[in-house]
Amino acid sequence: MSGPKGTGPRRPDDDRSQREHMLAGDLYRADDPELVVARLRANRLIDRLNSAPAGDTDGQRRILGALLGSLGAGSEIRPPLYCDYGSSLHVGTRTFINFGLMALDVAPITIGDDVQIGPNVQLLTPTHPMDADLRRAKWEAAEPITLADNVWLGGGVIVLPGVTVGANTVVGAGAVVTRDLPGDVVAVGNPARVIRTGREQP
């Protein structure tokens, strides 16, 4: 897991809120009251989404519209869905997300158009300091994740903080993506490595 970009705990002359620290990728405290309220709001919407009647796609989409930062036309997200805030999760058009996505959107998670995401995928933006004293004091940070257009993540894929997956790339089931992947490749394994480039057929 990559380390935080943060510069350390908030200095006395730094009057930014903990939310501003978090969104900037700096160290912040997740137990800040403003952030606790935001997570509680998201949790309530997630509970409504995950318990919505089967087949109530209009109702589910209304809940997703209130929860997510953006949701493109023609996209489908099959519950259950889990996220921290929802507001930092952006989904493009015609994207399909299968059951059990865990999108820890402490930093922005941007999912492009025509993306296919298999079941039980994890998109993990949070990081923690290597410094043990900072971890003990509950400081943390996050780095954004981007999935470009037409990416396909197989079931159980884990994408770590700060990673970008390029357009048209396929990531095999169970892979752990620890660093950026270029477009138009196939990657598998832990850590994920490129096994095929270009658009040639297997």
C-alpha positions as CSV (number, residue, x, y, z in Angstrom):
1,M,0.0,0.0,0.0
2,S,1.4,3.4,-0.9
3,G,1.9,5.9,1.8
4,P,0.0,9.1,2.4
5,K,0.8,12.3,0.6
6,G,0.1,14.2,3.8
7,T,2.5,16.7,5.4
8,G,1.6,15.7,9.0
9,P,-0.9,16.8,11.6
10,R,-2.6,20.2,11.2
11,R,-0.4,23.0,12.3
12,P,-1.7,25.8,14.6
13,D,-1.6,28.2,11.7
14,D,-3.5,25.8,9.4
15,D,-7.2,26.7,9.7
16,R,-8.5,24.2,7.1
17,S,-11.2,21.8,8.3
18,Q,-10.5,18.1,8.6
19,R,-12.7,17.5,5.6
20,E,-10.5,20.0,3.6
21,H,-7.4,18.1,4.8
22,M,-9.0,14.8,3.7
23,L,-10.0,16.1,0.2
24,A,-6.6,17.5,-0.3
25,G,-4.9,14.1,0.3
26,D,-3.3,15.4,3.5
27,L,-3.4,13.7,6.9
28,Y,-6.7,14.2,8.7
29,R,-8.7,12.8,11.6
30,A,-11.6,10.6,10.6
31,D,-13.3,11.1,14.0
32,D,-13.9,14.8,13.2
33,P,-17.6,15.5,13.9
34,E,-18.3,16.9,10.4
35,L,-17.0,13.7,8.9
36,V,-18.9,11.5,11.3
37,V,-22.1,13.2,10.3
38,A,-21.3,12.8,6.6
39,R,-20.6,9.1,7.0
40,L,-23.8,8.6,9.0
41,R,-25.8,10.2,6.2
42,A,-24.1,7.9,3.7
43,N,-24.7,4.9,5.9
44,R,-28.4,5.6,6.1
45,L,-28.7,5.9,2.3
46,I,-26.7,2.7,1.9
47,D,-29.0,0.9,4.2
48,R,-32.0,2.1,2.2
49,L,-30.3,1.0,-1.1
50,N,-29.3,-2.4,0.1
51,S,-32.8,-3.1,1.5
52,A,-34.8,-1.7,-1.4
53,P,-37.3,-4.2,-2.9
54,A,-35.9,-6.3,-5.7
55,G,-36.9,-4.9,-9.1
56,D,-37.4,-1.4,-7.8
57,T,-34.8,0.1,-10.1
58,D,-36.3,3.6,-10.1
59,G,-36.2,3.7,-6.3
60,Q,-32.7,2.4,-6.3
61,R,-31.6,5.0,-8.8
62,R,-33.2,7.8,-6.7
63,I,-31.2,6.6,-3.7
64,L,-28.0,6.4,-5.7
65,G,-28.6,9.9,-7.0
66,A,-28.8,11.2,-3.4
67,L,-25.7,9.1,-2.3
68,L,-23.2,9.4,-5.2
69,G,-21.2,12.3,-6.4
70,S,-22.5,11.5,-10.0
71,L,-24.2,8.6,-11.8
72,G,-24.2,8.5,-15.6
73,A,-27.2,7.5,-17.7
74,G,-27.7,3.8,-18.3
75,S,-25.4,2.7,-15.5
76,E,-26.4,-0.1,-13.1
77,I,-25.2,-0.8,-9.6
78,R,-26.4,-4.0,-8.1
79,P,-26.7,-3.9,-4.3
80,P,-25.2,-4.4,-1.9
81,L,-22.9,-1.4,-2.3
82,Y,-20.6,-0.1,0.5
83,C,-18.8,3.2,0.6
84,D,-17.6,5.8,3.2
85,Y,-19.2,9.0,1.9
86,G,-20.7,8.3,-1.6
87,S,-20.2,12.0,-2.5
88,S,-16.6,11.2,-3.8
89,L,-17.7,8.3,-5.9
90,H,-18.4,9.1,-9.6
91,V,-19.7,6.6,-12.1
92,G,-19.9,7.3,-15.8
93,T,-22.5,6.2,-18.4
94,R,-23.5,2.7,-19.4
95,T,-21.3,1.2,-16.6
96,F,-22.2,-2.1,-14.9
97,I,-21.2,-2.8,-11.3
98,N,-22.1,-6.2,-9.9
99,F,-22.9,-7.3,-6.4
100,G,-20.8,-6.3,-3.4
101,L,-18.7,-3.3,-4.5
102,M,-16.7,-1.8,-1.6
103,A,-15.7,1.7,-2.7
104,L,-13.9,3.4,0.2
105,D,-14.2,6.9,-1.2
106,V,-12.2,9.0,1.3
107,A,-10.4,10.3,-1.8
108,P,-12.3,10.6,-5.2
109,I,-13.1,7.4,-7.0
110,T,-13.8,8.0,-10.7
111,I,-15.2,5.2,-12.8
112,G,-15.5,6.0,-16.5
113,D,-18.0,5.1,-19.2
114,D,-18.8,1.5,-20.2
115,V,-16.8,0.0,-17.3
116,Q,-17.6,-3.6,-16.1
117,I,-16.9,-4.4,-12.5
118,G,-17.3,-8.0,-11.2
119,P,-18.7,-9.0,-7.8
120,N,-16.9,-8.3,-4.6
121,V,-14.4,-5.8,-6.0
122,Q,-12.7,-3.4,-3.6
123,L,-11.6,0.1,-4.5
124,L,-9.6,1.3,-1.5
125,T,-8.4,4.9,-1.3
126,P,-7.5,5.2,2.4
127,T,-3.8,5.1,3.6
128,H,-2.2,5.3,7.0
129,P,1.2,6.8,8.0
130,M,4.2,4.6,8.3
131,D,5.1,6.5,11.4
132,A,3.7,4.5,14.3
133,D,3.0,7.5,16.5
134,L,0.9,9.2,13.9
135,R,-1.1,5.9,13.4
136,R,-1.6,5.7,17.1
137,A,-2.9,9.2,17.1
138,K,-5.5,8.2,14.5
139,W,-4.2,10.3,11.6
140,E,-4.9,8.9,8.1
141,A,-5.0,10.1,4.5
142,A,-6.1,8.9,1.1
143,E,-5.2,8.8,-2.6
144,P,-7.6,8.8,-5.5
145,I,-8.5,5.9,-7.8
146,T,-9.4,6.2,-11.5
147,L,-10.8,3.6,-13.8
148,A,-10.8,4.9,-17.3
149,D,-13.4,4.1,-20.0
150,N,-14.2,0.5,-20.9
151,V,-12.1,-1.1,-18.1
152,W,-13.1,-4.6,-17.0
153,L,-12.3,-5.7,-13.4
154,G,-12.9,-9.4,-12.7
155,G,-14.5,-10.6,-9.6
156,G,-12.7,-10.0,-6.3
157,V,-10.2,-7.5,-7.8
158,I,-8.6,-5.1,-5.2
159,V,-7.4,-1.7,-6.4
160,L,-5.1,0.1,-3.9
161,P,-4.8,3.9,-3.2
162,G,-3.5,6.2,-5.9
163,V,-4.0,3.7,-8.8
164,T,-5.2,4.6,-12.3
165,V,-6.3,1.8,-14.7
166,G,-6.1,2.9,-18.3
167,A,-8.8,2.7,-20.9
168,N,-9.8,-0.8,-22.3
169,T,-7.7,-2.6,-19.8
170,V,-8.8,-6.0,-18.3
171,V,-7.8,-7.0,-14.8
172,G,-8.2,-10.8,-14.1
173,A,-10.3,-12.1,-11.2
174,G,-8.6,-11.8,-7.8
175,A,-5.8,-9.5,-8.9
176,V,-4.4,-6.9,-6.5
177,V,-3.6,-3.7,-8.4
178,T,-0.8,-1.9,-6.5
179,R,0.3,0.5,-9.2
180,D,-1.0,2.2,-12.4
181,L,-1.8,0.0,-15.4
182,P,-1.7,1.4,-18.9
183,G,-4.5,1.2,-21.4
184,D,-5.2,-1.8,-23.7
185,V,-3.5,-4.4,-21.5
186,V,-4.5,-7.6,-19.6
187,A,-3.1,-7.8,-16.1
188,V,-3.4,-10.6,-13.5
189,G,-2.0,-11.7,-10.2
190,N,-0.8,-10.3,-6.9
191,P,0.7,-7.8,-7.5
192,A,-1.1,-7.4,-10.8
193,R,1.3,-7.7,-13.8
194,V,0.7,-7.2,-17.5
195,I,0.6,-10.4,-19.4
196,R,-0.7,-9.1,-22.7
197,T,-0.6,-5.8,-24.5
198,G,-2.6,-4.3,-27.4
199,R,-6.0,-5.6,-28.5
200,E,-4.9,-9.0,-29.8
201,Q,-7.3,-11.9,-29.0
202,P,-6.1,-14.6,-26.6
